[in-house]
Amino acid sequence: MTAAVSPPRQRPAPSRVQPLARLTLAGVALYVAIDVLLAFLRPGYSLIYNAESDYGRGPWYWVMDLNFLLRCALSLAIASALYRVVRPDGRTRAGLALLVTWAICSGLLAFFADDPEGTPQHGSGVVHLVLAFIAFTAIAIGTILISASLISASLISASLISAGLISAGLISAGPLSDPAWRPAARVLLAISVAGAVAYLLLGGALKHHHAPGGLYERIFLGLELLWIVVAAIAAARRTPPAQPQ
């Protein structure tokens, strides 16, 4: 005799997922546009050797500060969207916490200008470096944790579907049982691993003068923003996972 299974409970406010995802995508597009604009406004800075944060010193510094705040906002938006659609296991919770850490530290960068390489170090520059280190480390690890969790859930869901347990209603569907997450999970993991490699290259470049640190940083940021874009698109295409009573 099979015991009755009570209906699954959904996460609150699922209707906010798509607006949050759209806000994230718009934020990323605007962020990239501002970065391109800064390259034209400050042609004296090298895209290969100068860090993105160097735009925060001198003319048009406030444009870079706005971009830091924008990065904070779009990152909080994707974290909120993912929270509503991804089953909150341990790795996902840790990954989302790191994503929020990246967002907050990114926003704080706007209030502590950095010191370009070769210039005297000030207190704000030291704080900027610490915040940037925390932010970059958090996003590099956080995206891997979330991606790995999604991959694991995908494999579990596939096994349960093969066994017929989900279709029989004996077990609720996992977060990747719908088609939107299955291909996205693999892409997210690949991007996050590539981002981690760029993070390590950036760390190595900081130990050597005249290394292309600016290039590695832009590759790293580009990959993390790409991860956010893919996650936002996938989140917008699916409904929240069922939660047990």
PAVO-963696 format. One record per residue: x, y, z of N, C-alpha, C in turn; residue in one letter; chain. Coordinates in nm, 3 decimals. Each point is the difference from the previous one (the first is absolute). Example, Ala and Ser with C-alpha at 12.3 -4.5 7.8 and 13.67 -1.06 7.14 Angstrom:
// residues 2
PT      nc1      nc2      nc3     cac1     cac2     cac3      cc1      cc2      cc3  guro  kolmi
PT    1.319   -0.569    0.780   -0.089    0.119    0.000    0.090    0.120    0.000     a      A
PT   -0.035    0.105   -0.072    0.082    0.119    0.006   -0.077    0.109    0.073     s      A
//
This chain:
// residues 245
PT      nc1      nc2      nc3     cac1     cac2     cac3      cc1      cc2      cc3  guro  kolmi
PT    0.085   -0.120    0.000   -0.085    0.120    0.000    0.088    0.124    0.000     m      A
PT   -0.031    0.093   -0.087    0.083    0.121   -0.012   -0.060    0.113    0.080     t      A
PT    0.084    0.063    0.083   -0.048    0.112    0.081   -0.026    0.120   -0.088     a      A
PT   -0.099    0.076    0.040   -0.034    0.121   -0.077    0.111    0.102    0.012     a      A
PT    0.031    0.065   -0.110    0.106    0.101   -0.002   -0.065    0.137   -0.006     v      A
PT    0.030    0.084    0.099   -0.059    0.134    0.001    0.059    0.084   -0.112     s      A
PT   -0.076    0.095   -0.054    0.048    0.079   -0.113    0.123    0.082    0.038     p      A
PT    0.092    0.014   -0.094    0.122    0.075    0.029   -0.028    0.148    0.022     p      A
PT    0.087    0.062    0.075   -0.013    0.142    0.029    0.106    0.076   -0.080     r      A
PT   -0.039    0.108   -0.060    0.090    0.078   -0.084    0.064    0.113    0.080     q      A
PT    0.112    0.048   -0.049    0.063    0.117    0.060   -0.091    0.121   -0.017     r      A
PT    0.004    0.097    0.092   -0.085    0.117   -0.013    0.041    0.090   -0.116     p      A
PT   -0.097    0.076   -0.049    0.023    0.105   -0.100    0.072   -0.049   -0.124     a      A
PT   -0.043   -0.113   -0.065    0.067   -0.044   -0.122   -0.015    0.098   -0.114     p      A
PT   -0.103    0.085    0.005   -0.024    0.093   -0.110    0.110    0.104   -0.012     s      A
PT    0.083    0.012    0.102    0.108    0.099   -0.004    0.123   -0.048   -0.074     r      A
PT    0.006   -0.128   -0.033    0.120   -0.055   -0.060    0.030    0.064   -0.135     v      A
PT   -0.099    0.005   -0.087    0.024    0.058   -0.133    0.038    0.148    0.005     q      A
PT   -0.068    0.085    0.080    0.046    0.139    0.011    0.142    0.011    0.052     p      A
PT    0.037   -0.084    0.098    0.136    0.003    0.052    0.100   -0.043   -0.106     l      A
PT   -0.036   -0.102   -0.078    0.089   -0.045   -0.107    0.017    0.108   -0.107     a      A
PT   -0.111    0.066   -0.036    0.010    0.108   -0.099    0.084    0.116    0.054     r      A
PT   -0.018    0.031    0.127    0.080    0.106    0.062    0.147   -0.036   -0.002     l      A
PT    0.030   -0.126    0.024    0.139   -0.047   -0.004    0.060    0.017   -0.139     t      A
PT   -0.075   -0.045   -0.102    0.051    0.010   -0.138    0.019    0.145   -0.043     l      A
PT   -0.094    0.086    0.037    0.014    0.142   -0.034    0.119    0.060    0.073     a      A
PT    0.021   -0.042    0.125    0.113    0.050    0.077    0.133   -0.039   -0.060     g      A
PT    0.011   -0.125   -0.044    0.125   -0.046   -0.063    0.026    0.078   -0.128     v      A
PT   -0.103    0.019   -0.082    0.017    0.074   -0.126    0.046    0.143    0.027     a      A
PT   -0.061    0.064    0.099    0.039    0.138    0.033    0.141    0.004    0.057     l      A
PT    0.034   -0.098    0.082    0.134   -0.006    0.060    0.107   -0.009   -0.108     y      A
PT   -0.020   -0.088   -0.096    0.097   -0.015   -0.109    0.007    0.128   -0.083     v      A
PT   -0.115    0.061   -0.025   -0.003    0.124   -0.078    0.079    0.111    0.071     a      A
PT   -0.014    0.008    0.131    0.073    0.102    0.076    0.150   -0.028   -0.003     i      A
PT    0.037   -0.128    0.009    0.143   -0.033   -0.008    0.059    0.040   -0.135     d      A
PT   -0.076   -0.024   -0.106    0.047    0.041   -0.133    0.010    0.152   -0.007     v      A
PT   -0.097    0.069    0.055    0.003    0.146    0.001    0.122    0.052    0.074     l      A
PT    0.032   -0.061    0.113    0.116    0.044    0.078    0.130   -0.019   -0.078     l      A
PT    0.006   -0.104   -0.081    0.120   -0.022   -0.081    0.022    0.116   -0.097     a      A
PT   -0.110    0.060   -0.049    0.013    0.115   -0.089    0.022    0.130    0.078     f      A
PT   -0.062    0.010    0.118    0.016    0.121    0.080    0.140    0.011    0.060     l      A
PT    0.062   -0.116    0.028    0.134   -0.001    0.061    0.096   -0.079   -0.088     r      A
PT    0.032    0.049   -0.119    0.085   -0.077   -0.091    0.143   -0.018    0.049     p      A
PT    0.039    0.076    0.101    0.135   -0.014    0.053    0.022   -0.128    0.078     g      A
PT   -0.108   -0.065    0.041    0.011   -0.125    0.073    0.001   -0.118   -0.096     y      A
PT    0.089   -0.095    0.026    0.013   -0.118   -0.086   -0.099   -0.108    0.040     s      A
PT   -0.066   -0.057   -0.097   -0.091   -0.111    0.027    0.077   -0.127    0.035     l      A
PT    0.129   -0.002   -0.031    0.083   -0.118    0.026    0.062    0.005    0.139     i      A
PT    0.044    0.118    0.042    0.077    0.009    0.124   -0.074    0.069    0.115     y      A
PT   -0.091    0.091   -0.030   -0.070    0.072    0.106   -0.124   -0.077    0.046     n      A
PT   -0.020   -0.001    0.131   -0.120   -0.063    0.056   -0.121    0.085   -0.031     a      A
PT   -0.114   -0.063   -0.003   -0.126    0.073   -0.022   -0.020    0.106    0.108     e      A
PT    0.042   -0.029    0.121   -0.019    0.092    0.112    0.079    0.130   -0.016     s      A
PT    0.102   -0.002   -0.086    0.079    0.123   -0.020   -0.084    0.114   -0.054     d      A
PT   -0.111   -0.033   -0.067   -0.090    0.104   -0.048   -0.063    0.077    0.116     y      A
PT    0.009   -0.054    0.120   -0.058    0.065    0.117    0.085    0.113    0.056     g      A
PT    0.114    0.027   -0.061    0.086    0.113    0.038    0.004    0.100   -0.115     r      A
PT   -0.006    0.126    0.031    0.013    0.102   -0.103   -0.131    0.035   -0.066     g      A
PT    0.006    0.061   -0.119   -0.121    0.042   -0.071   -0.096   -0.117   -0.025     p      A
PT   -0.126    0.030    0.008   -0.105   -0.099   -0.023    0.000   -0.114    0.103     w      A
PT    0.060    0.023    0.116    0.004   -0.104    0.103   -0.140   -0.045    0.041     y      A
PT   -0.095    0.095   -0.002   -0.135   -0.031    0.046   -0.072   -0.098   -0.092     w      A
PT    0.042   -0.007   -0.126   -0.061   -0.096   -0.092    0.038   -0.142    0.042     v      A
PT    0.127   -0.019    0.038    0.043   -0.131    0.047   -0.069   -0.034    0.132     m      A
PT   -0.017    0.100    0.087   -0.070   -0.024    0.127   -0.144   -0.046   -0.024     d      A
PT   -0.066    0.062   -0.097   -0.136   -0.043   -0.034    0.000   -0.144   -0.051     l      A
PT    0.104   -0.037   -0.073    0.007   -0.137   -0.051    0.020   -0.101    0.112     n      A
PT    0.078    0.037    0.101    0.014   -0.089    0.115   -0.135   -0.022    0.068     f      A
PT   -0.076    0.107    0.017   -0.132   -0.011    0.062   -0.095   -0.080   -0.088     l      A
PT    0.013    0.018   -0.132   -0.082   -0.078   -0.093    0.033   -0.148    0.009     l      A
PT    0.129   -0.032    0.011    0.041   -0.140    0.014   -0.057   -0.061    0.127     r      A
PT   -0.005    0.079    0.106   -0.062   -0.046    0.124   -0.147   -0.031   -0.022     c      A
PT   -0.072    0.091   -0.065   -0.144   -0.016   -0.019   -0.033   -0.121   -0.087     a      A
PT    0.071   -0.015   -0.113   -0.032   -0.112   -0.090    0.036   -0.134    0.063     l      A
PT    0.104   -0.001    0.084    0.039   -0.124    0.066   -0.101   -0.040    0.108     s      A
PT   -0.051    0.098    0.072   -0.104   -0.028    0.099   -0.128   -0.049   -0.070     l      A
PT   -0.027    0.056   -0.118   -0.120   -0.041   -0.074    0.009   -0.147   -0.043     a      A
PT    0.117   -0.043   -0.052    0.010   -0.139   -0.043    0.002   -0.093    0.121     i      A
PT    0.060    0.042    0.111   -0.001   -0.082    0.121   -0.143   -0.020    0.048     a      A
PT   -0.079    0.105   -0.003   -0.139   -0.008    0.043   -0.081   -0.089   -0.094     s      A
PT    0.025    0.012   -0.129   -0.072   -0.084   -0.097    0.034   -0.147    0.018     a      A
PT    0.129   -0.030    0.016    0.041   -0.139    0.018   -0.055   -0.058    0.129     l      A
PT   -0.005    0.081    0.104   -0.055   -0.048    0.128   -0.143   -0.048   -0.016     y      A
PT   -0.073    0.062   -0.090   -0.141   -0.035   -0.020   -0.023   -0.122   -0.088     r      A
PT    0.102   -0.042   -0.075   -0.023   -0.109   -0.095    0.089   -0.122    0.022     v      A
PT    0.099    0.010    0.086    0.093   -0.111    0.020   -0.022   -0.061    0.138     v      A
PT   -0.003   -0.132    0.006   -0.018   -0.069    0.127    0.118    0.033    0.092     r      A
PT   -0.025    0.047    0.123    0.107    0.052    0.086    0.075   -0.108    0.077     p      A
PT    0.086   -0.079   -0.067    0.084   -0.092    0.073    0.121    0.075    0.055     d      A
PT    0.089   -0.071    0.068    0.111    0.067    0.066    0.091    0.077   -0.093     g      A
PT    0.036   -0.063   -0.113    0.090    0.067   -0.094   -0.065    0.122   -0.063     r      A
PT   -0.130   -0.011   -0.030   -0.069    0.113   -0.060   -0.007    0.117    0.098     t      A
PT   -0.031   -0.029    0.127   -0.006    0.107    0.099    0.136    0.070    0.014     r      A
PT    0.105   -0.081    0.005    0.134    0.058    0.011    0.034    0.083   -0.123     a      A
PT   -0.035   -0.052   -0.118    0.027    0.072   -0.124   -0.076    0.132   -0.007     g      A
PT   -0.126   -0.001    0.040   -0.080    0.123   -0.001    0.054    0.100    0.101     l      A
PT    0.046   -0.050    0.117    0.059    0.090    0.100    0.126    0.067   -0.056     a      A
PT    0.080   -0.077   -0.073    0.120    0.057   -0.061   -0.035    0.098   -0.112     l      A
PT   -0.107   -0.029   -0.072   -0.046    0.091   -0.105   -0.044    0.134    0.060     l      A
PT   -0.068   -0.006    0.113   -0.041    0.123    0.070    0.123    0.073    0.053     v      A
PT    0.099   -0.075    0.049    0.124    0.062    0.047    0.069    0.076   -0.112     t      A
PT    0.008   -0.063   -0.117    0.056    0.066   -0.119   -0.075    0.128   -0.031     w      A
PT   -0.133   -0.005    0.009   -0.082    0.116   -0.032    0.027    0.114    0.097     a      A
PT    0.000   -0.030    0.129    0.020    0.105    0.101    0.138    0.062   -0.011     i      A
PT    0.102   -0.086   -0.014    0.137    0.053   -0.013    0.015    0.083   -0.128     c      A
PT   -0.067   -0.040   -0.107    0.005    0.077   -0.124   -0.058    0.139    0.021     s      A
PT   -0.111    0.007    0.072   -0.059    0.130    0.028    0.089    0.086    0.088     g      A
PT    0.066   -0.061    0.099    0.088    0.076    0.090    0.122    0.056   -0.073     l      A
PT    0.041   -0.064   -0.110    0.114    0.050   -0.076   -0.020    0.144   -0.047     l      A
PT   -0.126    0.039   -0.018   -0.030    0.135   -0.047    0.043    0.107    0.100     a      A
PT    0.015   -0.039    0.127    0.030    0.097    0.105    0.147    0.000    0.041     f      A
PT    0.080   -0.086   -0.064    0.143   -0.008    0.031    0.078   -0.007   -0.131     f      A
PT    0.051    0.114   -0.042    0.072    0.006   -0.128    0.130   -0.078    0.009     a      A
PT    0.038   -0.064   -0.109    0.124   -0.077    0.000    0.118    0.090   -0.035     d      A
PT    0.118   -0.055    0.015    0.123    0.070   -0.036    0.060   -0.071   -0.121     d      A
PT    0.002    0.064   -0.117    0.058   -0.065   -0.118    0.144   -0.043    0.026     p      A
PT    0.042   -0.104   -0.070    0.136   -0.053    0.017    0.102    0.109   -0.026     e      A
PT    0.097    0.009    0.091    0.107    0.099   -0.013   -0.027    0.129    0.073     g      A
PT   -0.118    0.016    0.058   -0.034    0.120    0.077    0.007   -0.031    0.149     t      A
PT    0.016    0.102    0.085    0.006   -0.024    0.145   -0.128   -0.065    0.052     p      A
PT    0.016   -0.087    0.099   -0.114   -0.070    0.059   -0.066    0.086    0.108     q      A
PT   -0.132    0.007   -0.005   -0.078    0.070    0.101   -0.091   -0.101    0.072     h      A
PT   -0.059    0.047    0.109   -0.088   -0.088    0.077   -0.115   -0.052   -0.083     g      A
PT   -0.060    0.087   -0.082   -0.114   -0.044   -0.081    0.043   -0.104   -0.103     s      A
PT    0.123    0.014   -0.051    0.049   -0.096   -0.097    0.019   -0.138    0.061     g      A
PT    0.049   -0.004    0.125    0.017   -0.128    0.068   -0.135   -0.066    0.025     v      A
PT   -0.098    0.079    0.047   -0.134   -0.054    0.022   -0.059   -0.051   -0.131     v      A
PT    0.023    0.074   -0.108   -0.050   -0.040   -0.132    0.056   -0.137   -0.040     h      A
PT    0.130   -0.019    0.021    0.062   -0.127   -0.035   -0.059   -0.116    0.081     l      A
PT   -0.022    0.024    0.129   -0.057   -0.105    0.086   -0.141   -0.034   -0.045     v      A
PT   -0.081    0.103   -0.027   -0.137   -0.024   -0.046   -0.002   -0.073   -0.134     l      A
PT    0.089    0.041   -0.090    0.006   -0.066   -0.131    0.040   -0.146    0.014     a      A
PT    0.096   -0.027    0.088    0.044   -0.139    0.022   -0.115   -0.085    0.054     f      A
PT   -0.073    0.054    0.097   -0.114   -0.074    0.056   -0.106   -0.023   -0.107     i      A
PT   -0.030    0.106   -0.076   -0.104   -0.010   -0.103    0.037   -0.102   -0.107     a      A
PT    0.121    0.007   -0.052    0.042   -0.090   -0.108    0.006   -0.145    0.049     f      A
PT    0.051   -0.018    0.121    0.007   -0.136    0.054   -0.140   -0.057    0.022     t      A
PT   -0.090    0.083    0.051   -0.137   -0.044    0.028   -0.072   -0.043   -0.127     a      A
PT    0.009    0.081   -0.105   -0.072   -0.034   -0.124    0.063   -0.121   -0.068     i      A
PT    0.132   -0.013    0.007    0.067   -0.114   -0.063   -0.043   -0.132    0.065     a      A
PT   -0.006    0.000    0.133   -0.040   -0.122    0.071   -0.152   -0.019   -0.006     i      A
PT   -0.073    0.109    0.018   -0.145   -0.009    0.006   -0.062   -0.055   -0.127     g      A
PT    0.048    0.044   -0.115   -0.057   -0.048   -0.126    0.030   -0.149   -0.021     t      A
PT    0.117   -0.045    0.044    0.032   -0.142   -0.011   -0.091   -0.082    0.090     i      A
PT   -0.022    0.046    0.123   -0.086   -0.073    0.093   -0.143   -0.013   -0.054     l      A
PT   -0.055    0.112   -0.049   -0.136   -0.004   -0.053   -0.008   -0.089   -0.123     i      A
PT    0.098    0.013   -0.089   -0.001   -0.080   -0.122    0.014   -0.149    0.031     s      A
PT    0.090   -0.033    0.093    0.018   -0.141    0.037   -0.125   -0.057    0.064     a      A
PT   -0.069    0.081    0.080   -0.124   -0.045    0.062   -0.107   -0.028   -0.105     s      A
PT   -0.007    0.087   -0.101   -0.098   -0.020   -0.107    0.032   -0.125   -0.082     l      A
PT    0.128   -0.025   -0.024    0.041   -0.120   -0.074   -0.040   -0.125    0.079     i      A
PT    0.028    0.000    0.130   -0.034   -0.116    0.084   -0.150   -0.025   -0.001     s      A
PT   -0.077    0.108    0.014   -0.146   -0.015    0.000   -0.048   -0.052   -0.135     a      A
PT    0.067    0.039   -0.108   -0.037   -0.046   -0.133    0.019   -0.151   -0.012     s      A
PT    0.112   -0.050    0.052    0.027   -0.143   -0.007   -0.100   -0.079    0.085     l      A
PT   -0.031    0.054    0.119   -0.097   -0.067    0.087   -0.137   -0.004   -0.066     i      A
PT   -0.041    0.115   -0.057   -0.130    0.007   -0.066   -0.009   -0.099   -0.116     s      A
PT    0.109   -0.009   -0.078    0.001   -0.093   -0.114   -0.016   -0.144    0.048     a      A
PT    0.066   -0.033    0.112   -0.011   -0.135    0.054   -0.142   -0.029    0.048     s      A
PT   -0.062    0.099    0.066   -0.135   -0.020    0.050   -0.101   -0.011   -0.112     l      A
PT    0.022    0.079   -0.106   -0.090   -0.008   -0.117    0.013   -0.137   -0.065     i      A
PT    0.122   -0.050   -0.010    0.021   -0.132   -0.061   -0.068   -0.109    0.082     s      A
PT    0.002    0.019    0.133   -0.063   -0.099    0.088   -0.151    0.015    0.004     a      A
PT   -0.053    0.109   -0.057   -0.143    0.021   -0.003   -0.058    0.051    0.130     g      A
PT    0.086    0.040    0.095   -0.050    0.044    0.131   -0.064    0.138   -0.007     l      A
PT    0.054    0.088   -0.085   -0.057    0.135   -0.010   -0.134   -0.005   -0.073     i      A
PT   -0.002   -0.073   -0.111   -0.125   -0.006   -0.078   -0.111   -0.068    0.079     s      A
PT    0.037   -0.090    0.093   -0.099   -0.069    0.082   -0.048    0.086    0.116     a      A
PT    0.067    0.115    0.022   -0.040    0.089    0.108    0.051   -0.042    0.136     g      A
PT    0.092   -0.099    0.004    0.051   -0.045    0.128    0.106    0.094    0.056     l      A
PT    0.069    0.071   -0.089    0.104    0.094    0.041   -0.020    0.128   -0.079     i      A
PT    0.015    0.114    0.068   -0.016    0.128   -0.070    0.117    0.025   -0.093     s      A
PT   -0.024    0.076   -0.104    0.103    0.027   -0.100    0.112    0.085    0.057     a      A
PT    0.121   -0.030   -0.043    0.115    0.079    0.043    0.008    0.130   -0.077     g      A
PT    0.094    0.087    0.036    0.007    0.132   -0.062    0.037   -0.003   -0.147     p      A
PT    0.050   -0.114   -0.048    0.040   -0.003   -0.141   -0.085   -0.097   -0.081     l      A
PT   -0.115   -0.037    0.052   -0.080   -0.098   -0.073   -0.067    0.061   -0.122     s      A
PT   -0.009    0.133   -0.010   -0.055    0.060   -0.120    0.113    0.033   -0.096     d      A
PT   -0.029    0.014   -0.129    0.104    0.014   -0.101    0.084    0.126    0.012     p      A
PT   -0.050    0.105    0.064    0.071    0.128    0.000    0.135   -0.008    0.070     a      A
PT    0.010   -0.084    0.104    0.124   -0.003    0.078    0.101   -0.102   -0.051     w      A
PT   -0.044   -0.104   -0.069    0.093   -0.108   -0.034    0.118    0.047   -0.084     r      A
PT   -0.022    0.068   -0.114    0.115    0.049   -0.076    0.069    0.117    0.070     p      A
PT   -0.078    0.083    0.069    0.057    0.118    0.066    0.098   -0.039    0.108     a      A
PT   -0.028   -0.110    0.073    0.088   -0.040    0.109    0.140   -0.032   -0.049     a      A
PT    0.009   -0.069   -0.112    0.132   -0.034   -0.055    0.073    0.125   -0.046     r      A
PT   -0.073    0.090   -0.064    0.061    0.124   -0.047    0.047    0.085    0.118     v      A
PT   -0.082    0.009    0.103    0.037    0.077    0.119    0.126   -0.055    0.065     l      A
PT    0.009   -0.133    0.009    0.119   -0.059    0.061    0.124    0.029   -0.083     l      A
PT   -0.011   -0.011   -0.132    0.115    0.027   -0.087    0.045    0.145    0.014     a      A
PT   -0.096    0.093    0.003    0.035    0.142    0.013    0.064    0.026    0.136     i      A
PT   -0.055   -0.059    0.105    0.055    0.025    0.134    0.141   -0.055    0.014     s      A
PT    0.028   -0.115   -0.060    0.136   -0.055    0.005    0.096    0.090   -0.079     v      A
PT   -0.044    0.047   -0.117    0.082    0.092   -0.079    0.026    0.128    0.079     a      A
PT   -0.102    0.047    0.072    0.018    0.119    0.083    0.102   -0.023    0.110     g      A
PT    0.000   -0.119    0.059    0.098   -0.032    0.104    0.141   -0.001   -0.056     a      A
PT    0.016   -0.050   -0.122    0.131    0.001   -0.065    0.046    0.144   -0.022     v      A
PT   -0.090    0.087   -0.048    0.034    0.141   -0.019    0.035    0.066    0.133     a      A
PT   -0.069   -0.039    0.106    0.029    0.053    0.134    0.142   -0.036    0.042     y      A
PT    0.041   -0.123   -0.025    0.135   -0.043    0.034    0.105    0.073   -0.084     l      A
PT   -0.031    0.020   -0.128    0.091    0.075   -0.086    0.015    0.143    0.048     l      A
PT   -0.110    0.060    0.043    0.004    0.136    0.053    0.084    0.005    0.127     l      A
PT   -0.018   -0.098    0.088    0.081   -0.004    0.122    0.147   -0.013   -0.030     g      A
PT    0.035   -0.081   -0.099    0.141   -0.013   -0.039    0.055    0.127   -0.060     g      A
PT   -0.083    0.073   -0.075    0.045    0.123   -0.065    0.031    0.109    0.102     a      A
PT   -0.069   -0.002    0.113    0.023    0.103    0.102    0.138   -0.009    0.061     l      A
PT    0.065   -0.116   -0.015    0.133   -0.018    0.060    0.111    0.048   -0.093     k      A
PT   -0.035    0.038   -0.121    0.102    0.039   -0.097   -0.033    0.138   -0.058     h      A
PT    0.099    0.084   -0.005   -0.018    0.131   -0.061   -0.015   -0.016   -0.152     h      A
PT   -0.080    0.084   -0.058   -0.022    0.003   -0.144   -0.069   -0.127   -0.052     h      A
PT   -0.060   -0.078    0.088   -0.080   -0.113   -0.045   -0.136    0.051   -0.045     a      A
PT   -0.065   -0.069   -0.092   -0.130    0.048   -0.053   -0.115   -0.021    0.098     p      A
PT    0.015    0.056    0.119   -0.103   -0.018    0.103   -0.134    0.058   -0.040     g      A
PT    0.001    0.113   -0.069   -0.126    0.060   -0.044   -0.076   -0.090   -0.095     g      A
PT    0.073   -0.068   -0.088   -0.064   -0.092   -0.094   -0.061   -0.118    0.073     l      A
PT    0.077   -0.059    0.093   -0.052   -0.115    0.076   -0.122    0.040    0.083     y      A
PT    0.004    0.120    0.057   -0.114    0.045    0.080   -0.124    0.015   -0.087     e      A
PT    0.016    0.056   -0.120   -0.115    0.019   -0.088   -0.054   -0.134   -0.050     r      A
PT    0.089   -0.095   -0.025   -0.046   -0.134   -0.038   -0.078   -0.062    0.116     i      A
PT    0.054    0.013    0.121   -0.067   -0.056    0.118   -0.138    0.063    0.019     f      A
PT   -0.007    0.132   -0.003   -0.128    0.068    0.019   -0.097   -0.035   -0.113     l      A
PT    0.052   -0.010   -0.122   -0.085   -0.035   -0.113   -0.061   -0.139    0.017     g      A
PT    0.079   -0.095    0.048   -0.050   -0.136    0.020   -0.103   -0.004    0.112     l      A
PT    0.024    0.073    0.108   -0.096    0.000    0.111   -0.130    0.069   -0.042     e      A
PT    0.010    0.105   -0.078   -0.122    0.064   -0.051   -0.073   -0.092   -0.097     l      A
PT    0.075   -0.076   -0.079   -0.062   -0.096   -0.091   -0.074   -0.107    0.081     l      A
PT    0.060   -0.045    0.109   -0.067   -0.097    0.088   -0.132    0.057    0.051     w      A
PT    0.004    0.125    0.042   -0.121    0.065    0.051   -0.106    0.008   -0.109     i      A
PT    0.040    0.031   -0.122   -0.094    0.010   -0.112   -0.066   -0.135   -0.027     v      A
PT    0.081   -0.107   -0.009   -0.055   -0.133   -0.026   -0.093   -0.043    0.113     v      A
PT    0.040    0.027    0.124   -0.085   -0.035    0.114   -0.132    0.076   -0.003     a      A
PT    0.005    0.129   -0.037   -0.122    0.081   -0.006   -0.095   -0.051   -0.108     a      A
PT    0.055   -0.035   -0.116   -0.084   -0.052   -0.109   -0.065   -0.131    0.040     i      A
PT    0.079   -0.090    0.060   -0.055   -0.130    0.041   -0.104    0.017    0.110     a      A
PT    0.025    0.090    0.095   -0.095    0.022    0.109   -0.132    0.055   -0.052     a      A
PT    0.007    0.087   -0.100   -0.121    0.060   -0.055   -0.086   -0.100   -0.075     a      A
PT    0.060   -0.112   -0.041   -0.073   -0.098   -0.082   -0.063   -0.112    0.081     r      A
PT    0.016    0.002    0.131   -0.055   -0.111    0.077   -0.078    0.050    0.120     r      A
PT   -0.071   -0.094    0.064   -0.078    0.030    0.120    0.075   -0.049    0.122     t      A
PT   -0.035    0.049    0.119    0.071   -0.041    0.120   -0.019   -0.148    0.028     p      A
PT    0.101   -0.062    0.064   -0.009   -0.141    0.033   -0.099   -0.024    0.113     p      A
PT   -0.057   -0.119    0.002   -0.089   -0.034    0.109    0.078   -0.020    0.128     a      A
PT   -0.056    0.045    0.112    0.062   -0.016    0.130   -0.083   -0.094    0.085     q      A
PT    0.064   -0.087    0.077   -0.075   -0.092    0.082   -0.070    0.072    0.113     p      A
PT   -0.111   -0.056    0.049   -0.075    0.060    0.110    0.084   -0.006    0.127     q      A
//
